[in-house]
């Protein structure tokens, strides 16, 4: 006899189906992280100076011009700072990078100026290094390594702008090679970041730069084994969590970077218990509720979805890391359910992937939780979910899983789902060409029909029995087997 294993796994997240789901989820998360890596985090960042024109660099006609600029810097004099500034502007053109690093002692000269007493030369030297750290040439990053001890030392300085430059320079170097990451770790990058964010916590620009550098680091090879434990032990997590707020004067950028750091830490599965104890779940969910209110009112800031993405992944992965009964104390605000529904509805057309991510979290929060399934019904959110069943791209299947979580709680829940209009919606999904949708619909329908004779009567009134018969005769394999089971065990055969 057919058993409803998938529905049990959705509710309880156990058994062999759970492992299958985790495997698929890991693959999906890998794709999402790769997309994030390609689009934002690991793409290097270049700070523009207020006194610079935004262009592609000086018009360098030959390597001799670069050599001439370097020799002017080397020869010193009162105009050395100005020559460095000119060289830095020339480095905006990537074709100059290899020319410069091939000059004998060129990097040692820059490092000497970086560690020297002349403030103007020190600033222009770090700006030159920042330009080089942004280089597309793989050999340039390792050439900058002699400067990294000084860049790390300056993270404890008082100048926010100088510190920001050092942070982005270090962050840009992280993706260049595993050897650079190993070197930076050995030099104490993580303690330096922890100290920096504490010293400069009033400068959100520096906090954002710390988040950027840390997120670059957490995406390195073997980060879960070597880097995440160090970050968790460094005291950085409370600082990251404290940034998860919306500052109207500065924007969302610091919170976005710190949320991505938390996401990578959670995905490492090193010690999610420690993150939970420090309030990661409650803080992320609280900020989602705040953002949900802004989205619902149409007053959200530009780029708000860039913050919603990592927060959803933090909450969704933390929910799947522990039995839900252990996490409910950190999820006291039932408005999170309404927030997730709001995100799904608002982003359904413009950003369907974000809408799907919202339903994934909603599935995790309702799985094996009578409290949240009850809240879903009490807040009258089921009709909104039913509206999404015609949409594809994985949204409708996840919505069916959420409704299945509710139906799994018993007859009273099923009767409330009937009152909310689920049976006509299931009759519509049973007609779909998508086999996964039909199979899931049959799973949910089994729980509904098994719960109460009242539900059976309502289903027959919707001509549901003839739909099952059509599936029985026109389908093959699992769908046919399930339709037959429902007809033979839950419905009275039609009269001849």
N, C-alpha and C positions, 0 to 999 in steps of 0.2 A: 504494500500500500504506500502511496505517495506521502511523504512527510514534508512539512512546511519549514525546512531547515533555514532557508534564507530569512524568513520573517523572524524566527527565533534569534538568529544572529544579529539582526538589526536592533532587536530589543535588548538582547543581552550581550552582544558582541563577544560570543564565545564559540568554540568548536572549530572545525576545519574551515568553515566559511569565513571565520574571522581572519585566519591567516591569509586566505585568498584576498580578502578586502584590504588587509594591511599591505600586502604585496603590491596590489594595484595602486593603493594610495601612495606608497613610497615612490613608485614609478611616476605617478602624477606630480608629486611634490618635486621630484627631480626635474621634471620638465618646467615646472613653475619657477624653481630656483634658477634654472638655466636661462629662462626668459628674463628674469629679474637681472641676472648677471650680465646678459648681453645688452640690456637696455639702459641700466642705470648704475648699479653698484660698482661693478668692475670696470665700467667705462671710466677712464680717468677724468679728473676734474681740474680745470685750469682757472685759477683766480685772476680776474682782470683788475688792474689797478685803476683807481679813479682818474688818474692823470694820463692814462693811456687811451689812444684811439683803438677801437675794436677793429683790428684788421688782421691779416694773415702774417704779419711780420714785415720787417724792412726788406727792401728790394735788394737781395744779395745776388750779385751777378757772377761771383766766382769765389772759390775757396780762399783766394788770396785776401779778400776783404775780411773774411772771418779771422784769418791769421793776423791781419793788421790790427783788428779790434782787440784781439787777445794780447798782442804785444804791447799795445797802449796800456792795457790793464796791468800787464806784467811790469812795465817800466815805472809804474807808480806816478808820483807827483800829486799836486793839488787837485788835478782833474781826474784822478783815478775813479772817484765815485761816478762822475759823469760818463766816463768810458765804460764802466760796468753797466750803467743804465742803458747805454747804446747797445752793448753786447746782449743784454737781456732782451731788448726789443728785437734784435736780430735773431735770437733763439726762438722767437715766435714762429719762425719758419723751420719746420722739421728737417729740412735739408742741411741745416747748419750744425745739427747735433753731432753727427759722426765726425764732421770736420774738427769741431772743438775738442772732443774727447781724445782724438788722435794726436793732438798737440802735446808735446812732451811737458809733463808736470802741470798740465792745464787744470786737472781736478785738484791737485795739491794746492795750486794757487787759489782756487775758489774756496777750498777748505780753510786755508790760511786767513783769507779775508773774512770768512764766516766766523772764525774764532778770534778775530782781531779786536782792537779797541775802537776803531773808527765806526761809529754808528751807521753812517750813510753807506759805507762799503759793506758792512755786515748785512744791512737790509737788502742791498742790491745783489749781494752774493747769494742770499737765500732765495731771492726771486729768480736768479739764473738757475739755481738748482731745481726750483719748482718747475721752470720751463722744461728742463731736461727730464724731470720725472714724468712729464706728460708725453714723452717721446714714444713714437710708434716703433722705434728700432730696439730690438731686444737686447742689444749689447750696451745700451746707454744706462739702463737701470743698475746693473752691477758696477758700472764705472762710478756711480754716485755713492757707493757704500762707504768710502772713507769719510763722508760727511755725516753719516747717520748718528754717530755718538754725540756730535754737537747738536744736531737737530733734536735728539732726545733730551739733552740737557736743557735746551731752551724751552721745553714744554713746561718747565717749572717757573718760567719768567713771568713778569707782570704785564708785558705788552700783549694785549689780546690779538692785535693784528699780526704781530710777528709770530705769535704762537699758532695762529690759524694757518699761516703760510707753512710753518714747519709740519703741522699735522697733515695738511693736504699733500705735501711733498712725500711724507712717509706713507700715507695711504696710497698714493699713486705708485709707489715702488713695490707694494705688496704683491700685485698680480704678476710681476715680471718673471719671478722664478721662485721655486721652493727654497733655494739656497738663500735668497734675500730674506724670506720669512724666517728661516732658521736663525739667520744672523741677527735680525731685529729682536726675535724672542730672547736670544742669548744676551743681547745688550740691554734687556729690560723694558721692552716696549709696553707690555701690559701694565706693570706697576707705574710706568710713566703716564700712561693714559688715565689710570685711576687717580693719580695725584693731580693731573692736569684738570680733570673734570671737577675735582673738589675745589681746587684753587680758583678756577675760572667759571664756577657755576652761575655767576651772575651775567656772564657773556654768552648768550644763546648762540652766537655765531661760532664761538669756540666749542660749545657743547655739540653743535651740529657737526663740526669738523672731527671731534672725537668719535662721534657716532659713525661717521663715514669711514674713518681709518679702522675702527674696530670691526665694522661690517666687512671691509675688505679682508681683514685678517681672518675673520671667522669663515670665509669662503675658501680658504687655502686648503690644499690637499692635507688630509689627515687632521683637519681642524678639530673634529669630534674627539679624537684621541689625545691630541697634544695641546690644543689651544683652549677649547671650551673649559676644561677643568681649571686651567690657570685663571681664566676670566671669572669663573664662579668663585674662586678663592680670593680674588683680588679686591672684593668690595665694590666692584663696578655696578652690579645689578641694581642696588637701591638708587643709585644715581640715574641709571637708565629709566627706571620706573618713575622717578620724580619728574622726568621730562615729558611723560605721557599726559600732556594737557594741551589745550589750545590757547596759544598766546596771540591775541588779536594784533599786538604791536609788531610781532616778529613773523608771524605766519606759522606754517605747519612743519617747516623743514626739519628743525631739531627733533620733533616727535617722530617724524617719518624715519629718520636715520636710526634713532634709538629703538623704535619698534622693529625694524629689520634686524637689528642686533639680537633682540630678544627672540625673534623668530628663528634665527640660526642657532641660538643656544638651545632652544626647545627642541629643534629638529635633531640636535646632536644626541639627545636622550642620555646625557651624562648624569644629570641629577635634577630631573624636573620637580622632584619633591622639594628641593631647596628653593626653586623658583616659586613654587606654590606657597611655601611658608612665608616668603618675602612679599607675597601679595600680587604676583604677576597676573593671575587670572582675574582677580577682582579689579585691579587697576585697568587692565586692557578692556574688560567688559564695561566698566564704568565709562571709559572714554568712548567706546562704541555707542553707548546710549546717548551720550552728549552729541556725538556726530550725527546719530540718527535723528535727533530732534531738529538739528539744523537742516538735514536733508529733507525731512518731512515738511518743514516750513519753507523750503526753497531759498534759504539764506546761507547756504554753505559757501565756504571759501573756495576759490579756484584751486584745483588739484587735491581736493579733499579725498578723492578716491585713492590717491597714493598713500594716504595714511590708513584708510579703511582696509586695504589689502593686507598689510602685515599684521594688523590687529586681528583680523578674522582668522588668519593662519595661526597666530599665537593661541587664541581662544579655542579654535577647533582642535588643535593638536594637544593642548593641555586637557581638554575634555576627554580625549581618547586615551590619556595616559594613566588614568585612575578610574576606579568604579565611581559612577556619578554621585552616589550617596555620600562619598567622601568629599566631593567638591561642592555640593549644594550650599554649605555655609558661606562660600565665597561668591555665590551667585544669588544674592538676596533680591536683586531688582528684576522683577518679571518683565519690566519694559524692554529687556534685552530681546525677548521674543518678538515684540512689535518692531524693534529696531531692525532685526534681521529680515522680517517681512517687508519693511519699508525699503531697505536696500535692494531686495530682490525685485520689487515692483518698479522702483525708480530707475534702476540700472538695467532692467530687462531688455530694453531695446538698444540702448547706447553702449552698454558694456556687459553683454551676457555672461562673460566669464566671471565677472565680479558678482553678478546675480547668482550664478551657480555656486560660487564659493560661500555666499550667504546661506543658501539652502543646505550646504554641507554642514555648516556649523549648527544650523537649526536641527538637522538630523541628529548630530552628536548630542545636543542638549536635551532632546526629547527621548533619546534611546534609554530605555530602562529607568525612566523617571516619571512616576505618576504625578508628581508635583508640577512639572513643566508641561506635561500633556494636559493636565487639568487647566493650567493657565492659558494654554493655547485655545482651549474651548471657551474659557471664561472671558478672554479678551476678544472673542469673536474673530479670530484670525484665520479660521479654517476656510471661510468663503474667499478670502484673498489668496490662499494657497490653491484652492480649486481653480481660480482664474488662470493660474499658471500652467495647468495641465496640458493645454494645447501647444505650449512652447517646447521646442526640442533643445538641442545642445546640452543635454544632460540635466537640464533644469527640471523637466517634467518627471523624470525617473527619480530624482532626489526628492521631489515633492511627494511622490507616491510612497517613498520610504518613510517620510515624516508622518503621513497619514496612517501608514501601517503601524508606526510606533504607537500612535494614539489608539488605533483599533485593537492592538495587542493587549491593552489594559483591561478589556472586558466589555460586558454587555452594555453597561451604562454609557461608556465612552462611544460604543458603536451606535447606540440610539442617538446620541448627540451629533455624531457625524452624519447620520441620516437626516436629522433636522437641518443640518447645515448645507445639505444638498449634495452629499457625496455620491449617492447611488446613480443619479442621472449622469454625473461626471464619469463614473466608472463605466457606465454603458457606452459613453462616447470613446473612452480610451480602449475599450475592448474591440472597437472597430478600426483601430489604428493599424497601419502597416508595420510599425515598429514592433518587432517581436519581443524585445525587452519590456516595452511598455505593456503589452498584452499579458506577458507572464507576471509582471509585478501586479497588474490589476487583478489577475486571478488569485494571487496570493492574498492581497488585501480583501478581496471579495470572500474568500474562504473564511477569514476571521469574522467578517461582518455577518455572513449567513449563519455561521456556527454560534453566534452570540445570542440570537433572539428570534423567535418565530415572527415577531413584528417586522424585523428587517427582511425576512424572506418574503413576506406578503408585499412589502413595498417594492422589493426588487422585481417580483413577478408583475406588479402593476406597471413597471417601467419597461416591460417586454424583455426583461433580462434573460429569461429562460430561453427564448428563441435565439438570443445572441450566443449563449453557451452552446446550444445545439449546432449553430453555424460553425463555431470554432471546432466543435467535436468532429464534424464531417468534412471541414475544409482545411484543417490544419494537420500537422504531423508532429510526432515526437512529444516533447514535454508539454506543449500547450494543449494538445489533444488529450493527453493523459489527465491534466489538471481539470480541463472542462468536463471530462467524463466523471471524474471523482466528484465534482460539485453537483452534477446532475443526479448521480446515483446516491449520494449521501446527504445532500442538503436541500434538494428540490423534489417536489412530487412530479413524476412524469406527466406530460401533457396528455389530455384525453385524445383518443384517435378520432 
